[in-house]
Amino acid sequence: MSGVVIIGAGPGIGQAVARRFAREGRSVALIARSEQTVRAVAAAVGGEAAVLTATADAGDESRLRAALDKILAELGVPEVVVYNAAVIRPDRPGELSLDGHLGRWAVNVGGALVTAAHVLPGMARSGGGTFLVTGGMPEPRAGYLSLSLGKAGLRTLVAALDEEYGPAGVHAASVTVGGVVAAGTAFDPADIAEHYWRLHLQPRPAWEHEVVI
């Protein structure tokens, strides 16, 4: 069994991406911090696909790796991995301590790196796959400093993963969302989810590494 693994499977983009891939017959694995969240998203996917769940804080390396191991033991090497976890809170320069910045960096970037290191070697050995991250902050904002730094870090990570695993057939890309996600707006999660599906389907000569919405 293969399918999509979504880390940061909340009620917005994570749920929309899960439903989009489920409609195409892909099995879905969901990882979020709370059991309540993964159960709600699994219920939203409904009977469209097989759903696996696990809980972990994306900023906790040991728990994230354990959750991924649980999923991979049942799913096998996934076809797609989506990293959608982030700490989205305002903070201006000087407002957060260094520890505060590092805590947010652990979720905004560190969890994506841990996930990639844990899963992408297997993808490469199996002939390829897709690794997608939810980007943001197309322009840095002083009022969201930690998030701006984190999303810049994700862009760099995507470029490094493409260099490392692209030759083995792993497509790394980010979907950069430039506003507040809400149904019925220009940042409707169902519309955003279409970009994840489209990126996954792209043939190698046409690979994009960032889509800005």
C-alpha positions in Angstrom: 0.0 0.0 0.0 1.3 3.5 -0.9 -0.1 6.9 -0.7 0.3 10.4 0.8 1.7 11.2 4.3 0.6 14.6 5.6 2.5 16.1 8.6 0.5 19.0 10.1 -2.8 17.5 9.1 -5.1 20.3 10.4 -8.5 21.4 9.3 -7.3 23.8 6.5 -4.7 22.9 3.9 -3.9 19.5 5.5 -7.5 18.3 5.3 -8.0 19.7 1.8 -4.9 17.9 0.5 -5.9 14.7 2.2 -9.3 14.8 0.5 -7.8 15.7 -2.8 -5.5 12.7 -2.9 -8.2 10.4 -1.4 -10.4 11.3 -4.4 -7.7 9.9 -6.6 -7.7 6.6 -4.8 -4.6 7.3 -2.7 -4.4 6.0 0.8 -3.9 8.8 3.4 -1.7 9.0 6.5 -2.2 11.9 8.9 0.1 13.2 11.6 -0.8 16.0 13.9 -0.1 17.0 17.5 -3.4 15.8 18.9 -5.6 12.8 18.6 -8.6 15.0 18.3 -7.2 16.8 15.2 -6.3 13.6 13.3 -9.6 12.0 14.1 -11.5 15.1 12.8 -9.5 15.2 9.6 -9.9 11.4 9.1 -13.6 11.8 9.5 -13.6 14.6 6.9 -11.8 12.3 4.4 -14.6 9.8 5.1 -14.8 6.6 3.1 -13.0 8.0 0.1 -9.7 6.2 1.0 -7.9 4.1 3.6 -6.8 6.5 6.4 -3.9 5.9 8.9 -3.2 8.3 11.8 -0.5 9.0 14.3 0.3 11.9 16.7 3.5 13.8 17.2 4.7 17.4 17.7 6.5 18.2 14.5 9.2 20.0 16.5 10.0 16.9 18.6 12.4 14.8 16.6 12.1 11.5 18.4 8.3 11.6 18.5 8.1 12.6 14.9 10.4 9.8 13.8 8.3 7.3 15.9 5.1 8.5 14.2 6.7 8.2 10.8 7.9 4.7 11.6 4.4 3.7 12.6 3.0 5.0 9.4 5.7 3.6 7.2 5.3 0.1 8.8 1.8 0.0 7.4 2.0 2.2 4.3 5.4 1.3 3.0 7.4 3.9 1.1 5.0 6.7 0.4 4.3 8.1 -3.0 4.0 11.6 -1.6 4.9 13.4 1.6 3.4 16.8 2.5 5.0 18.9 5.3 2.3 21.3 6.4 3.3 22.1 10.0 4.0 25.6 11.2 3.8 28.0 14.1 1.9 31.0 12.8 2.1 33.7 15.5 3.1 37.3 15.3 6.4 38.4 16.7 8.6 41.4 16.0 12.4 41.7 16.1 13.5 41.5 19.7 10.2 40.2 21.1 11.2 36.5 21.2 14.1 35.0 23.1 16.6 32.9 21.2 15.0 29.8 22.7 11.6 31.1 21.5 13.0 31.4 18.0 14.6 28.0 18.1 11.3 26.4 19.3 9.4 27.9 16.3 12.2 27.0 13.9 12.0 23.4 15.1 8.5 23.2 13.8 8.7 25.5 10.8 11.9 24.0 9.4 13.4 21.3 11.6 10.4 19.0 11.3 10.6 19.2 7.5 14.3 18.3 7.6 13.7 15.4 10.0 10.9 14.1 7.8 12.9 14.4 4.6 15.9 12.7 6.2 13.7 9.9 7.4 11.7 9.2 4.3 13.5 10.5 1.2 16.3 8.0 1.1 13.7 5.2 0.8 11.9 7.1 -1.9 15.1 7.5 -3.8 15.9 3.8 -3.5 12.4 2.9 -4.7 12.7 5.1 -7.8 11.2 8.4 -6.8 8.4 10.2 -5.2 7.2 13.7 -4.3 8.1 15.8 -1.2 6.0 19.0 -0.9 6.1 21.7 1.8 3.6 24.4 2.6 5.6 27.7 2.2 4.5 31.2 2.9 5.7 34.8 3.4 6.7 35.5 -0.2 8.0 38.7 1.2 9.4 38.9 4.8 7.4 40.8 7.3 8.8 42.3 10.5 5.5 41.5 12.4 5.9 37.8 11.6 9.7 37.5 12.0 10.0 33.9 13.1 7.6 32.7 10.4 9.4 34.8 7.7 12.7 33.2 8.8 11.2 29.8 8.8 9.6 30.0 5.4 12.9 31.3 4.0 14.5 28.3 5.5 12.0 26.0 3.8 12.9 27.5 0.4 16.5 26.7 1.0 15.6 23.2 2.2 13.6 22.5 -0.9 16.6 23.6 -3.1 19.0 21.3 -1.1 16.6 18.3 -1.3 16.3 18.8 -5.0 20.1 18.8 -5.4 20.4 15.7 -3.1 17.5 13.6 -4.2 16.3 15.0 -7.5 18.7 12.9 -9.6 17.1 9.8 -8.0 13.6 10.9 -9.1 12.4 12.7 -6.0 10.5 15.9 -6.8 10.9 18.5 -4.0 8.7 21.6 -4.2 6.9 24.2 -2.1 3.5 25.7 -2.3 3.9 29.3 -1.1 0.7 30.7 0.3 0.7 34.5 0.5 -2.4 35.1 2.7 -4.8 33.8 5.3 -6.3 30.5 4.3 -10.1 30.5 4.3 -12.9 29.0 2.3 -14.4 31.3 -0.3 -11.3 33.5 -0.6 -8.3 33.7 -2.9 -6.7 31.3 -0.5 -9.4 28.7 -0.4 -7.9 25.4 0.9 -9.6 23.3 -1.7 -8.1 25.4 -4.5 -4.7 25.3 -2.8 -4.9 21.5 -2.6 -5.1 21.4 -6.4 -1.5 22.7 -6.6 -0.2 19.8 -4.5 -1.9 17.3 -6.8 -0.7 19.1 -9.9 2.9 19.2 -8.6 2.8 15.5 -7.9 1.7 14.7 -11.4 4.3 16.8 -13.1 6.7 14.8 -15.4 10.3 15.3 -14.5 11.2 17.6 -17.4 8.5 20.0 -16.2 9.2 20.0 -12.5 8.5 23.2 -10.7 10.1 23.8 -7.3 7.9 26.6 -6.0 4.4 27.7 -6.7 3.4 31.1 -5.3 -0.3 31.6 -4.7 
